[in-house]
Amino acid sequence: MARRCSISGKGPMTGNNVSHAHNKTKRRFLPNLRTVRVTLEDGTTKKIKVCAKELRTMRKNS
């Protein structure tokens, strides 16, 4: 399963770990995903993965 936000589509980014000696090794920056239950229009609930930023926006707009 991909580590991707269901709403914004935000996924992993890549970058470097940089040591004190300035050696660079590859690393991944993963999104801060949370599993939340969303109630649909027909009354059923569904679990989706949402990043924390979008979850904050959803709570602000509701």
N, C-alpha and C positions, 0 to 999 in steps of 0.2 A: 504494500500500500504506500502510495506516495505521501510524503510529508508536505502537504499542500493545503492552503486555506480554501474552504468551499465557497466563500463569498468573494474574497479579493483575488484569489489565485496566487497569493504569495507563497514562494517555495524556498528551498535552500539556496544560499549564495556561497561563493567560494572566496577564499582569501589566503593570507599567509600567517602562520605563527612566526613571530620574529623573536629570536633569543637575544640575550644580552650581548652575545658575540655577533649579532646581526645575521645569524644563519636563518634562512627562510625555508619552512616546510609548509606544504599545502594543508588547509583545514577547511571545514564547512561551518557556515553560520546557519543554524536551523531556526525556523520560525517558532514563535512561542504559541504552540497549538493547544487548544482546550477542546474537549468533547462536550458539547452542549445539546440539550434536547430542545427542539423547536416544534411548536404546535402549528400544524398546517391548517389551511382553510376548511378542510373537511373534518377537522377535529382530531385527526390522528397526530401522533408525535413521531419525530424522526431524529436520530442522533447524527450530528454533523460535526466536522472538525473546523473550528474557527480560530484564527489568530487573536491574540489578546487585544490588539488595537481595534480590530473590527468588532469584537465583543463589547468593548467600551463604547464604540459608536452606536451599536445596536441598542444598548441600554440607554444611551443619551437620547436617541430618537424615539424610543417607545413610550 
